[in-house]
Amino acid sequence: MTQITSLRDIPQKNIFRKGDTFVLFGELFGRGYVNGLLDEARKAGMNIVGMTVGRRDENLALRPLNAEELAEAEANLGGRIINVPLMAGFDLDAPAGEPTPTALLADLTLKSWQEDKLDWEKIERSRAAGTARFTASVAKAMAELDSLIPDGSNVYFAHTMAGGIPKVKVFLAIANRIYKGRGERFMSSRALLDSDLGKLILMNFDEVTANTLQHLIDGSAAIRNRIEQQGGQVRYSAYGYHGTEILIDGKYQWQTYSNYTQGLAKMRLENVAKAAWDKGIKATVFNCPEIRTNSSDIFVGVELSLFPLLDALKKEGGGGWAEQQWETCQALLEDGTSLQDLLDRIAAYNGDATSVHFRNFAAWPMDNTPELAEVMIGTSDDITKLHKDRKELITDHLSSLVLEGTGPLMFHAMSDPQAPVVWLNHDIIARQLSAVHNPA
């Protein structure tokens, strides 16, 4: 068992009540992890306030939402949105008269990108401009938010910002090779990270994924001080990823998807929470399990760790409800294909020497290899073919269960937070789901 701080018991405490404020620091697009938190906040009767990343005009200048966009966003959130553009990252920022990083990348080609060099002085000026823009917007948004939070209430800030890949045509082709390629189409993730393009992407990942949590904590200091002086409490949560313990050979063991290019930024996010915790600020990064989302679909194989959740549901008291999940998943497979046979394939994949090699917590995030691509992408392709419909996959159903389980765990854990970084593994996800669907 890897020595990590994991949530092992279902948290029961809840300090949040009607009239308290839940702040979504990010914009709600589609369905993802944060929907579970929003559901819990609504159940508690909290006032919901959200932010927006804004929109770009025809000249790529950032603007607030127009009336129609704002109404749609507020209806989607089920709360009020502070209409100050909080677009993180600096890929479209630059001092007046200078090209943006995205413009500097425009000339990269598939043949030249590994050798092409960037003007790092210009990049740093863009980074400074982007940071100044973002922190000024945070200050404006927090001043407006302060007027919406009544005295004597508690506040829950949910940080959801992540990503940061510049919109350049060449990257999609590179990403397809790194995350989907095997055999002759394989490309090393190290080739990307050692290039100037890769170094820029990592910088922007840091700004979007990690540094925004620091800007939130700093920018909300006045709100935090006012609330705490009146006896209220303020909490900050964020979404991390740093591998997950799943059932392998009957035991919960840590494993990870590789190469997780955002890994360094996610560790920086953890360090932001640790630094805040040391100052007495209750900020926790929850390292959540792998799921399938629109943004994760490029990472072929990331979904393979979901399948052992089916065994965890039985192990953690799911009873008849767990059996129903097995039946639901079985119905998605081609006639003549058994779910147990599929799970046996996953067990063989997890037992493969290459897979075992990548279960190295201290070395995370590791670069990909041709051998890993062959076994991981090959297994993913083979299992996808066993389904009746490629658009209705077992991993979609299991992802929805993980989303359902994480919301209540995070929400209640933040009432009595235990550490600045906490892993939510398959054991506690399965236990939470079983408690709801198969109560003793």
C-alpha positions in Angstrom: 0.0 0.0 0.0 1.4 3.3 -1.0 1.8 5.8 1.9 -0.7 8.4 0.8 -3.5 10.2 2.8 -6.7 8.5 1.7 -10.2 9.0 2.8 -11.1 5.6 4.4 -14.3 6.4 6.3 -17.5 8.1 5.0 -17.5 11.6 6.5 -20.7 12.4 8.4 -20.3 16.0 9.5 -21.9 18.9 7.8 -21.3 22.5 8.9 -23.1 24.0 5.8 -26.7 25.1 6.1 -29.4 27.1 4.5 -28.2 30.7 3.7 -24.5 29.7 3.5 -22.7 30.4 0.2 -21.2 27.9 -2.3 -18.8 29.5 -4.8 -17.9 27.8 -8.0 -14.5 29.2 -9.0 -14.7 28.2 -12.6 -17.4 27.9 -15.1 -19.8 25.0 -15.4 -19.7 23.3 -18.8 -21.5 20.0 -19.3 -21.4 17.3 -16.6 -18.3 16.7 -14.6 -17.0 16.1 -11.1 -18.2 19.5 -9.7 -21.9 18.6 -10.4 -21.8 16.2 -7.4 -20.6 19.1 -5.2 -23.3 21.4 -6.5 -26.0 18.7 -5.8 -24.8 18.6 -2.2 -24.8 22.4 -1.8 -28.4 22.5 -3.1 -29.5 19.9 -0.7 -28.0 21.9 2.1 -29.9 25.0 1.0 -26.8 27.0 0.2 -26.8 30.1 -2.1 -25.0 29.2 -5.3 -22.6 31.7 -6.9 -20.5 31.0 -9.9 -17.8 32.6 -12.0 -17.3 32.7 -15.8 -14.2 32.5 -18.0 -15.8 35.0 -20.3 -15.8 34.8 -24.1 -13.5 35.9 -26.9 -14.7 38.4 -29.5 -13.7 38.3 -33.2 -10.3 39.8 -32.3 -9.8 37.3 -29.5 -10.2 40.0 -26.9 -11.8 38.7 -23.6 -15.2 40.0 -22.8 -18.0 39.4 -20.2 -21.0 37.3 -21.1 -23.7 39.1 -23.0 -27.3 39.0 -21.6 -28.3 35.9 -23.4 -25.1 34.0 -22.5 -25.4 35.1 -18.9 -29.0 34.0 -18.6 -28.1 30.6 -20.1 -25.1 30.2 -17.8 -27.1 31.1 -14.7 -29.9 28.7 -15.6 -27.3 25.9 -16.1 -25.7 26.7 -12.8 -28.9 27.2 -10.8 -27.4 30.3 -9.2 -26.0 33.8 -9.8 -22.9 34.3 -11.9 -20.4 37.1 -11.3 -19.9 38.4 -14.8 -16.2 39.2 -14.7 -14.1 37.2 -17.2 -11.8 34.8 -15.3 -10.0 33.1 -18.2 -6.8 31.6 -16.7 -3.6 31.1 -18.6 -1.5 33.4 -20.7 -1.5 31.8 -24.2 -3.6 34.7 -25.6 -2.0 37.4 -23.5 0.8 39.8 -24.5 1.8 43.4 -23.8 0.4 45.9 -26.3 2.0 45.6 -29.7 3.6 42.2 -29.0 2.5 38.8 -30.3 0.8 36.3 -28.0 2.3 32.9 -27.3 -0.4 31.4 -29.5 0.8 33.6 -32.4 4.4 32.7 -31.7 3.4 29.0 -32.1 1.5 29.5 -35.4 4.5 28.7 -37.6 5.2 25.3 -35.9 4.9 22.4 -38.3 4.9 18.6 -37.7 8.3 18.5 -39.3 9.9 21.3 -37.3 8.2 21.6 -33.9 10.8 19.6 -32.0 13.6 22.0 -33.2 11.6 25.2 -33.3 12.6 27.7 -30.5 10.5 30.3 -28.7 11.5 33.8 -27.6 11.4 33.2 -23.8 11.6 36.9 -23.0 8.5 37.5 -24.9 6.8 34.4 -23.3 7.7 35.7 -19.8 6.2 39.1 -20.6 3.0 37.4 -21.8 3.0 35.3 -18.6 3.3 38.5 -16.5 0.5 40.2 -18.5 -1.8 37.2 -18.2 -1.2 37.0 -14.4 -1.8 40.7 -13.9 -5.0 40.5 -15.9 -6.2 37.4 -14.0 -5.4 38.7 -10.5 -7.1 42.1 -11.3 -10.2 40.2 -12.4 -10.1 38.1 -9.3 -10.0 41.2 -7.1 -13.0 42.7 -9.0 -15.0 39.4 -8.8 -14.2 39.0 -5.1 -15.3 42.5 -4.3 -18.7 41.8 -5.9 -18.9 38.4 -4.2 -18.2 40.0 -0.8 -21.4 42.0 -1.1 -23.4 38.8 -1.8 -22.2 36.9 1.3 -24.2 37.7 4.5 -22.6 38.1 7.9 -22.5 35.0 10.0 -22.5 32.5 7.2 -20.1 29.8 6.1 -18.5 29.8 2.6 -17.4 26.8 0.4 -15.1 27.7 -2.5 -14.9 24.9 -5.1 -11.9 25.4 -7.4 -12.4 23.7 -10.8 -9.9 25.3 -13.1 -7.6 23.0 -15.1 -6.1 22.6 -18.5 -4.1 25.2 -20.5 -3.2 23.7 -23.9 -2.8 26.5 -26.5 -5.0 26.3 -29.5 -2.5 25.4 -32.2 -3.2 23.1 -35.1 0.1 21.1 -34.8 -0.6 20.1 -31.2 -3.6 17.9 -32.0 -1.6 15.8 -34.4 1.2 15.5 -31.8 -1.3 14.6 -29.1 -2.8 11.9 -31.3 0.6 10.3 -31.7 1.6 10.6 -28.0 -1.8 9.5 -26.4 -3.2 7.2 -29.1 -0.2 6.1 -31.2 1.5 2.7 -31.0 3.9 0.8 -33.3 5.1 3.2 -36.1 2.7 5.9 -34.9 4.1 5.9 -31.3 5.7 9.2 -30.1 7.5 9.7 -26.8 5.9 12.1 -24.4 9.4 13.1 -23.4 9.9 14.5 -27.0 7.1 16.9 -26.3 8.2 17.9 -22.8 11.8 18.6 -23.9 10.6 20.8 -26.8 10.0 24.5 -26.4 6.3 23.8 -27.3 6.2 21.4 -24.4 7.9 23.7 -22.0 5.3 26.4 -22.8 2.4 24.0 -22.3 3.8 23.0 -18.9 4.1 26.7 -17.9 0.5 27.4 -19.0 -0.7 24.2 -17.1 0.9 25.7 -14.0 -1.0 29.0 -14.4 -4.4 27.4 -15.1 -4.4 24.3 -12.9 -2.3 25.3 -9.9 -1.6 29.1 -9.6 -5.3 29.9 -9.9 -5.9 28.2 -6.6 -3.3 30.5 -5.0 -4.9 33.6 -6.7 -8.3 32.4 -5.3 -6.9 32.0 -1.7 -5.1 35.4 -1.9 -8.0 37.2 -3.6 -10.6 36.0 -1.1 -8.6 37.0 2.0 -10.9 39.9 2.9 -13.9 37.7 2.7 -12.2 34.9 4.7 -11.1 37.4 7.4 -14.6 38.9 7.7 -16.4 35.5 7.9 -13.9 34.0 10.4 -14.0 37.1 12.7 -17.8 36.5 12.9 -17.4 32.9 13.8 -18.1 31.5 10.4 -15.9 29.1 8.5 -14.3 29.1 5.0 -13.3 26.1 3.0 -11.5 25.6 -0.3 -11.5 22.4 -2.3 -9.8 21.6 -5.6 -9.7 18.6 -8.0 -6.4 16.8 -8.4 -5.2 13.6 -10.0 -2.2 11.6 -8.7 -3.2 8.0 -9.5 -5.8 5.9 -7.7 -5.9 2.7 -5.6 -8.0 0.1 -7.3 -8.5 -3.6 -6.7 -5.6 -5.6 -8.2 -5.2 -9.2 -7.1 -7.9 -8.7 -4.4 -6.1 -5.7 -2.7 -6.4 -2.0 -3.2 -3.2 -1.0 -5.0 -2.1 2.4 -6.3 -1.8 2.7 -10.1 -1.9 5.5 -12.6 -2.4 6.5 -16.2 0.8 7.4 -18.0 1.9 9.8 -19.4 -0.2 12.3 -17.5 1.2 15.5 -18.9 -0.6 17.6 -16.4 1.0 15.7 -13.5 3.6 18.3 -12.6 0.9 21.0 -12.5 -1.3 18.8 -10.3 1.6 18.4 -7.8 2.0 22.1 -7.8 -1.7 22.4 -7.0 -1.1 20.0 -4.1 1.7 22.2 -2.8 -0.5 25.4 -3.0 -3.0 23.6 -0.7 -0.2 22.4 1.6 1.2 26.0 1.9 -2.3 27.3 2.7 -2.9 24.6 5.3 0.4 25.6 7.0 -1.1 29.0 7.4 -4.3 27.7 9.0 -6.4 28.0 5.8 -8.5 24.9 5.2 -7.7 24.1 1.5 -7.8 20.5 0.3 -7.0 18.9 -3.0 -9.0 15.8 -3.6 -7.1 13.4 -5.9 -10.1 11.7 -7.7 -10.2 8.5 -9.8 -9.9 8.2 -13.5 -13.1 8.8 -15.4 -14.2 9.2 -19.0 -15.0 12.8 -20.0 -15.0 14.8 -23.2 -11.6 16.2 -22.2 -10.1 12.8 -21.2 -11.1 10.9 -24.3 -7.9 11.7 -26.0 -6.0 9.7 -23.3 -6.7 6.2 -24.7 -6.4 3.7 -21.8 -7.2 6.1 -19.0 -10.5 4.3 -18.6 -9.1 0.9 -18.0 -8.8 1.5 -14.2 -12.5 2.0 -14.0 -13.4 -1.7 -14.6 -12.2 -3.0 -11.2 -14.8 -0.7 -9.5 -17.3 -3.4 -10.3 -15.4 -5.8 -8.0 -15.1 -3.0 -5.4 -18.9 -2.5 -5.4 -19.4 -6.1 -4.3 -16.5 -6.1 -1.8 -17.8 -2.9 -0.1 -21.3 -4.1 0.6 -23.1 -3.2 -2.6 -25.2 -6.4 -2.4 -28.2 -6.6 -4.8 -27.5 -3.1 -6.1 -24.0 -4.1 -7.1 -25.4 -7.1 -8.9 -27.7 -4.7 -10.8 -24.6 -2.7 -11.9 -23.0 -5.9 -13.2 -26.2 -6.7 -15.2 -26.3 -3.1 -16.6 -22.7 -3.5 -17.8 -23.2 -7.0 -19.1 -26.1 -5.7 -21.3 -23.7 -3.3 -23.0 -21.5 -6.1 -24.3 -21.8 -8.1 -27.6 -23.8 -11.3 -27.3 -21.5 -14.1 -26.3 -19.1 -11.9 -24.4 -19.2 -12.2 -20.6 -18.4 -9.3 -18.2 -16.2 -11.7 -16.2 -14.1 -12.5 -19.3 -13.6 -8.7 -19.8 -12.6 -8.3 -16.1 -10.1 -11.2 -16.5 -8.6 -9.3 -19.4 -8.2 -6.2 -17.2 -6.6 -8.4 -14.5 -4.1 -9.7 -17.0 -3.4 -6.2 -18.1 -2.8 -5.1 -14.5 -0.6 -8.1 -14.0 1.5 -7.4 -17.1 5.1 -6.6 -16.3 4.9 -3.3 -18.2 1.9 -2.2 -16.2 3.6 -3.2 -12.9 6.6 -1.1 -13.9 4.5 2.0 -14.1 3.0 1.5 -10.6 5.9 3.6 -9.3 4.5 6.4 -7.1 7.9 8.0 -6.4 8.6 8.4 -10.2 5.2 9.9 -11.1 4.4 11.2 -13.6 6.4 8.8 -15.8 7.0 9.2 -19.6 5.2 6.8 -21.9 7.1 4.0 -23.7 6.4 1.9 -26.8 5.8 -1.1 -24.6 3.2 0.7 -22.5 1.4 2.0 -25.6 1.2 -1.5 -27.0 -0.3 -3.1 -23.9 -2.5 -0.1 -22.7 -3.8 1.2 -26.0 -4.1 -2.4 -27.4 -6.1 -3.5 -24.4 -8.3 -0.4 -24.6 -9.0 -1.0 -28.3 -9.8 -4.7 -27.7 -12.2 -4.0 -24.9 -14.0 -1.2 -26.8 -14.6 -3.7 -29.6 -16.5 -6.0 -27.2 -19.3 -3.5 -26.8 -22.5 -3.5 -28.9 -22.2 0.2 -29.5 -19.0 2.3 -29.2 -21.1 5.2 -28.0 -22.5 3.2 -25.1 -19.5 2.0 -23.1 -19.3 0.3 -19.7 -16.8 3.0 -18.7 -19.5 5.7 -19.3 -21.7 4.0 -16.7 -18.9 3.5 -14.2 -17.8 7.1 -14.7 -21.2 8.3 -13.7 -21.0 6.2 -10.5 -17.7 7.7 -9.6 -19.1 11.2 -10.1 -22.0 10.3 -7.9 -19.8 9.0 -5.2 -17.2 11.8 -5.0 -19.6 14.8 -4.5 -21.0 13.8 -1.1 -17.5 12.6 0.1 -15.8 15.9 -0.8 -18.6 18.1 0.5 -18.8 16.4 3.9 -15.1 15.9 4.2 -14.6 19.6 3.9 -16.8 20.1 7.1 -13.9 18.5 9.0 -10.9 18.4 6.7 -8.1 16.1 7.6 -5.3 17.1 5.3 -4.3 19.4 2.4 -4.1 16.5 0.0 -6.6 13.5 0.1 -7.0 10.6 -2.2 -10.5 9.2 -3.1 -9.9 5.6 -4.1 -12.2 2.9 -5.3 -12.8 1.6 -1.7 -14.4 4.8 -0.4 -16.2 5.5 -3.6 -17.8 2.0 -3.5 -18.5 2.3 0.2 -20.3 5.6 -0.4 -22.4 4.3 -3.2 -23.3 1.1 -1.3 -24.4 3.2 1.7 -26.8 5.1 -0.5 -28.1 2.3 -2.7 -27.8 -0.7 -0.4 -28.2 0.6 3.2 -27.8 -1.9 6.0 
